Amino acid sequence: MAEKREFPHHMIKEIFEQPQGLHDTIAPRISLPEGVVQLNEVPISRQELRSLTRINIVASGTSRHAGMVGQYMIQELAGIPADVDYASEFEYRNPMIGRGELTIVITQSGETADTGAAQREAKARGSRTVAISNVAGTTIAREADGVIYTLAGPEISIASTKAFTAQMAALLLFALHLAQARETLSPDLREHYIRELLELPAKLKTLLGCADQCEQIATEFHKVDDFLFLGRAIHYPIAMDGALKLKEVSYVHAEGYPTGETKHGPNALIDENLPVVIIATHDPESPGSVLRYEK
């Protein structure tokens, strides 16, 4: 899709490159005949994966938001506790981690200084490490016990787009890989998630067909100085990243909040002049999902 269009700048081009980046990140790591995820780049034994007591995810900025999404995935699918830390704060809080744990470090460039320092701190305390990076052969990739490359292609824009979606795909692949080792998912449910993963690029292409509608909405609100982004559960970090993107790109103040937390303060700021962006996707076949959407 991106190759057939002219774009005014790198960021919008990279937004349209997301379907290809997702396909290239997901497809090579799925074995359809067996219905399994294969992460040969993570040479950690099945027994060691089964014996893990906790996952630590460390990153900064957009990569941290991807890590927060991964936290939900890992806990839901693999049944193992997962924590998310700011890379810049990790070494200052005397992290209580050690052997029997795994630390996932996420960085688009593979050279983020704070993330590299956190990785070395985790290794020094006995934790195994896995890197998620969009650039091959980087320091963080070389120092990790395993690496999952997001094959999104070079990202020129400062505001991350296609690397972000590829990072979330990589984390879901890892969560499924971990679930396979720990036998926390039935084969049918695992195959369901694999099919959903493989369908993501086509679904994203369809979504990008709404670009003109997004441009119209942006034109309507371009003079507004404040925005509030809301999301519940796994959508909360997506809302946070939406707010971050608006700040980075438009120099507009924006905040991301969990939907249920708005009644604990932010409601006081909501009036007819404040646009509220709500991430409210739901599965119509799941009563629980529908209830959360309606709330």
C-alpha positions in Angstrom: 0.0 0.0 0.0 2.7 2.5 0.9 4.7 1.9 -2.3 1.8 3.1 -4.5 1.3 6.5 -2.8 3.1 9.8 -2.4 3.5 10.9 1.2 4.3 14.4 2.5 6.6 13.1 5.3 8.2 10.0 6.8 5.7 9.5 9.6 2.6 9.1 7.4 4.6 6.9 5.1 5.6 4.6 8.0 2.0 4.5 9.2 1.0 3.0 5.8 4.0 0.6 6.0 2.5 -1.1 9.2 0.7 -4.0 7.4 3.9 -5.1 5.7 5.9 -4.7 9.0 3.4 -6.8 10.8 3.4 -9.5 8.2 7.2 -9.7 8.1 7.4 -9.8 11.9 4.6 -12.5 12.4 4.6 -14.8 9.4 8.1 -16.3 9.6 7.6 -17.2 13.3 4.5 -19.3 12.9 4.4 -22.9 11.8 0.9 -23.5 10.3 1.0 -27.3 10.0 1.7 -27.6 13.7 -0.2 -24.5 14.8 2.7 -23.3 16.9 4.9 -20.2 17.4 8.6 -20.8 16.7 11.0 -18.4 18.3 14.4 -19.9 17.3 16.0 -16.6 18.2 15.2 -17.1 21.9 17.4 -20.1 22.8 15.9 -20.6 26.3 14.9 -24.1 27.1 11.3 -25.2 27.5 12.2 -26.3 31.1 13.6 -22.9 32.0 10.6 -21.2 30.5 8.3 -23.4 32.6 10.2 -22.6 35.8 10.2 -18.8 35.4 8.7 -17.0 38.4 8.3 -13.6 36.9 8.7 -11.5 33.7 10.2 -8.0 34.0 9.6 -5.6 31.0 11.8 -2.6 30.8 11.6 0.2 28.1 11.1 3.9 27.5 8.5 6.0 25.7 6.4 4.2 23.1 8.4 1.0 23.7 7.2 1.1 27.3 3.6 1.4 26.2 4.1 -1.7 24.0 5.6 -3.4 27.1 2.4 -2.5 29.1 0.4 -4.2 26.4 2.7 -7.2 26.6 2.2 -7.4 30.3 -1.5 -8.1 29.8 -0.7 -10.7 27.1 1.8 -12.6 29.2 -0.3 -12.7 32.3 -3.5 -13.6 30.4 -2.0 -16.3 28.1 1.0 -17.7 30.0 -0.2 -17.2 33.6 3.0 -15.7 34.9 3.3 -12.4 36.8 4.8 -9.5 34.7 6.0 -6.1 35.8 6.7 -3.0 33.6 9.4 -0.5 34.5 10.7 2.8 33.1 14.2 2.1 31.8 15.4 5.4 33.1 14.2 4.6 36.7 15.0 0.9 36.8 18.5 1.0 38.3 17.5 3.6 40.9 14.9 1.6 42.7 17.1 -1.3 43.7 15.1 -3.8 41.5 14.3 -7.0 43.4 15.0 -9.4 40.6 17.3 -12.4 40.2 17.6 -16.0 39.1 14.5 -17.7 37.8 13.2 -14.5 36.2 13.3 -13.1 32.7 13.8 -9.4 31.7 12.5 -8.2 28.4 14.1 -5.0 27.1 12.4 -3.2 24.3 13.9 -0.5 22.1 13.4 0.4 18.4 17.0 1.4 17.8 18.6 -1.2 20.0 20.9 1.5 21.4 18.8 3.3 24.0 21.2 4.1 26.8 18.8 3.8 29.7 17.4 0.5 28.4 20.9 -0.9 27.9 21.9 0.1 31.5 18.7 -1.6 32.8 19.6 -4.8 30.8 23.1 -4.9 32.3 21.6 -4.4 35.8 19.2 -7.2 35.3 21.9 -9.6 34.0 24.2 -8.6 36.9 21.4 -9.7 39.3 21.0 -13.1 37.6 18.0 -12.5 35.4 18.0 -13.9 31.8 17.3 -11.2 29.2 15.5 -11.1 25.9 15.7 -8.0 23.6 13.1 -6.8 21.2 14.7 -4.5 18.6 14.0 -3.2 15.1 17.7 -3.0 14.2 20.0 -6.0 13.8 23.4 -6.3 15.5 22.9 -3.6 18.1 24.4 -3.5 21.5 21.2 -4.6 23.3 20.7 -7.5 20.9 24.3 -8.7 21.3 24.2 -8.6 25.1 20.8 -10.4 25.4 20.3 -14.2 25.9 17.8 -14.0 23.0 16.4 -11.4 20.6 13.2 -11.0 18.7 13.7 -8.6 15.8 10.7 -6.6 14.7 11.1 -6.6 10.9 9.3 -3.3 10.4 12.0 -1.8 8.3 13.9 1.5 9.0 11.9 4.0 11.0 13.0 7.5 10.2 10.3 9.5 12.0 11.0 10.4 15.7 7.4 9.4 16.6 7.3 5.6 16.4 4.4 4.0 14.5 5.3 0.8 12.6 7.9 -0.2 15.2 5.2 0.2 17.9 2.7 -2.2 16.3 5.5 -4.6 15.4 6.7 -4.6 19.1 3.2 -5.5 20.2 3.1 -8.3 17.7 6.5 -9.6 18.9 5.2 -9.6 22.5 2.1 -11.5 21.6 4.3 -14.0 19.7 6.5 -14.4 22.9 3.4 -14.7 25.1 2.1 -17.5 22.9 5.6 -19.1 22.9 5.7 -19.0 26.7 2.1 -20.4 26.9 3.2 -23.3 24.7 6.1 -24.2 27.0 4.0 -23.8 30.1 0.9 -25.5 28.6 -1.5 -22.8 29.7 -3.5 -22.7 26.5 -5.5 -25.4 24.8 -4.4 -26.2 21.2 -7.7 -24.8 19.9 -7.3 -21.5 21.7 -3.6 -21.2 20.7 -4.6 -21.8 17.0 -7.3 -19.1 17.4 -4.8 -16.5 18.5 -2.4 -17.6 15.7 -5.1 -17.1 13.1 -5.9 -13.7 14.6 -2.3 -12.7 14.4 -2.0 -13.8 10.8 -5.1 -11.7 9.9 -3.8 -8.5 11.5 -2.0 -7.1 8.4 -5.1 -7.4 6.3 -7.3 -5.8 9.0 -4.8 -3.0 9.4 -4.9 -2.3 5.6 -8.7 -2.0 5.9 -8.3 0.4 8.9 -5.9 2.6 6.9 -8.7 3.1 4.4 -10.2 5.5 7.0 -7.3 7.9 6.6 -9.4 10.6 4.9 -11.9 10.4 7.8 -9.1 10.9 10.3 -7.9 13.9 8.4 -11.3 15.5 8.5 -11.5 15.0 12.3 -8.1 16.5 12.7 -9.1 19.5 10.7 -12.2 19.9 12.9 -10.1 19.9 16.1 -6.8 21.4 15.0 -7.2 24.5 17.1 -7.9 22.7 20.4 -5.1 23.0 23.1 -5.9 20.0 25.3 -7.0 16.4 24.7 -7.9 13.5 27.0 -7.3 9.9 25.8 -9.0 7.0 27.6 -8.7 3.3 27.5 -9.6 0.3 29.7 -7.3 -2.7 30.4 -5.1 -3.5 27.4 -6.4 -0.4 25.7 -5.0 1.9 28.4 -1.4 1.9 27.1 -2.8 2.5 23.6 -4.5 5.6 24.9 -1.3 6.7 26.6 0.6 6.3 23.4 -2.1 8.2 21.5 -1.6 11.1 23.9 2.2 10.8 23.5 2.0 10.9 19.7 -0.2 14.1 19.8 2.3 15.8 22.1 5.3 14.7 20.0 3.8 15.6 16.6 1.5 18.5 17.2 2.9 20.2 20.4 -0.6 19.9 21.9 -1.1 19.0 25.6 -2.7 15.5 25.9 -3.1 13.0 28.8 -3.8 9.3 28.7 -5.8 7.8 31.5 -7.5 4.5 32.4 -11.2 4.9 31.6 -12.3 4.0 35.2 -9.9 6.5 36.8 -11.5 9.6 35.2 -14.0 9.7 38.1 -11.1 10.2 40.5 -10.2 13.7 39.4 -10.0 14.2 35.7 -13.8 14.4 35.4 -13.4 17.9 36.8 -11.7 19.0 33.7 -14.1 17.5 31.2 -16.5 20.0 29.6 -17.9 20.8 26.2 -14.5 22.2 25.1 -12.3 19.2 25.9 -12.1 16.5 23.2 -12.1 13.0 24.7 -10.6 10.2 22.6 -11.9 6.8 23.8 -10.3 3.5 22.8 -13.5 1.4 22.9 -13.0 -1.7 20.7 -14.9 -4.8 21.8 -15.6 -8.4 20.9 -19.4 -8.7 20.2 -19.3 -12.4 21.0 -17.9 -11.9 24.5 -20.4 -10.7 27.1 -17.6 -9.4 29.3 -16.1 -7.4 26.5 -19.5 -5.9 25.6 -20.1 -4.9 29.2 -16.7 -3.2 29.5 -17.4 -1.4 26.2 -20.8 -0.2 27.4 -19.4 1.1 30.7 
